[in-house]
């Protein structure tokens, strides 16, 4: 996160000192917060102000206490909670006693209409907010650099060890480990893509290259994986060389719009959030250009039920240029090119659980995060991870896996049972020999056209 | 189909006689058809005119011969093939030697751009075409009466015997019978809805009531099923009484817009095609009104990859008011009410296979169809069924099963494996005792919120 733009003290030892030197809370300030809690149906939240005065209207004992340590934190949060709360929590002018996720959950569920996106304050604050970062070729590079080039060591502290998947895992059983769930996710994606040994696969936005390595190792395919994060591409290339995958997996530091070649499968896991709806037709054109007639494709992306801008604090401090689309908005990728959507799966609770694993590991590595960054950074990321857990748990965010192919692909499986037929491979086993191709039994009355007249292009 | 509006001879014995008395084909007419075949890349189609002159440009032997038996059939088909060919084929002024589905396939794949929806003739003919039937409350009743009230005995000749499902079946194995595949479809739908004994289910557009009976018999639920086809509701009510289901299944002759009550599940199989996009928000409002907070819902509908009007001949003669939507258009049902789409499955090849079964039974019952209707009716339905097979085979039509629920439903399965876990029940077994509810194993780190604060409405 960009700390240069913010003139705030970073020494947390002194937080109590500033609070002590501040003026006492004005009657108006207390009244406003009392009104706010009332508008929220008096949730089990107490508010302690900088002069230690406590406001609470809830009938029972409060579950969480919000400690507002400076007057400006109170006014900022009252006027533009979406943006200001995050900054105030990060710099410690607001602290929370109790479960942070419970606080976010209570506030999300009880949010007064005036703060909603279509509410008065929601509209006003958006009106004066700077425009989100755009995802032009250079804009995308800046946006991606901001988040993904923080440091590989930082992400290694809390992502799964082997594949460093910074996207939603798949928990067919919620009790399995994060490592097993990330492998299960990659296997699930590979099965949806119906990969077979020797297939040429292109990946748009490959992170640290884990899925590309997995596909090459377990499914015997050749992968070209594109990414504009320099740090990630360096790591991925090195790791593939260590594993003897050079020649079978190629990482390219370039934008998805520059993808070239023809492929049996197109896959993109967790990139669409950074593409921007205005670029969906170009993404569709890229897929149309590079997918073979019998190719299969999959896009995995955070999404929404209704169009809604990204939380402004997350957009500003964590993920510039990010936007989670609705399924309807996503169709702008497929429709112009007559792609057939064959399967959509919503995995939102899987992302909540993935984030819980990440947060736990992140918190347990506090000391090592502070060696590289500072307390403000640590608190900002804690808030971002916690807020995301709540958003996926409550259904404010969705996770769509969309499988699609050309309209002309008729060799489709008769059931999705093959995704569930065998147990997921164990997390420890990483065979290097490709799997045998699945056998397909032709049926006498199979309506799939096999002898379609080919029209020259 | 409405035969009164058309002044054409119905006696097929005399077809050859008219052809014989007609004038010979003009040089312009032959030239035009030669040009047409050339514009279609000379497919293996021969055209024989009323004077027995044959036109064929294909390099090899023709696979199909189109016999145009009257000059007006030639001109009609040249100017407005989408509408005219169907009528001319039905009344026998055009006949086909060879495989009708192969002809339709060749013409679909090789259709010259001028006849495409956005082509010159396509646009012109749509410009002068009457508006499609609307789906107001009374318009829907007329449209549905036109098709579904033909006669129960007619549909009984070629639909599956027990459940009379006039919608896409589900063939987990393409070799199973139509009867087994319709049961597999209903079971698939029930599993997607996660029905449990005692659930209250509402069905919008229930056909002959087969799914409602199946749900009550096999899953122990109580069903209210709405339908505006008088013939179908009478049949369904009678059949439920015979099976001792009165009190557990109630059929209501009314429009889906008048659904009342609160339900654990909403299901609609094959009705959306008759709703009209302008009514999607009202359909969403009906579901929003009647679905309990933890309710599950499913809509099964013919669809498209890209918005496109229904084939005009089918819209006029077979299905007035019908329109198959894209997935993007369907989101107008879900988005305004914040419904979460949890699963989409595209079953288009299953519909092609279903239609193949129907056509085979229909053809083998030619004699009995002719007892009740006439040759023209028989040929129109043959064309409609054959054309639909080709449309689903080639991907001009899709079949979407969309599962959704309220955003607030957090008790979601961790995998779709339960849809595939056990074998489908055998077609013959129809137990009357409800199934035991599936056991759900809670997990320690399950992120599904169970203690969410309830906000009073």
Interface residues (C-beta under 8 A of the other chain):
Chain A: X41 X43 X105 X106 X109 X110 X171 X172 X173 X174 X175 X305 X306 X307 X326 X327 X328 X331 X334 X335 X336 X338 X339 X340 X341 X342 X343 X344 X345 X346 X348 X349 X350 X352 X353 X356 X389 X392 X393 X394 X395 X398 X400 X407 X408 X409 X410 X412 X414 X415 X416 X417 X419 X420 X421 X443 X444 X445 X446 X447 X448 X449 X452 X453 X455 X456
Chain B: X41 X43 X105 X106 X109 X110 X171 X172 X173 X174 X175 X305 X306 X307 X326 X327 X328 X331 X334 X335 X336 X338 X339 X340 X341 X342 X343 X344 X345 X346 X348 X349 X350 X352 X353 X356 X389 X392 X393 X394 X395 X398 X400 X407 X408 X409 X410 X412 X414 X415 X416 X417 X419 X420 X421 X443 X444 X445 X446 X447 X448 X449 X452 X453 X455 X456
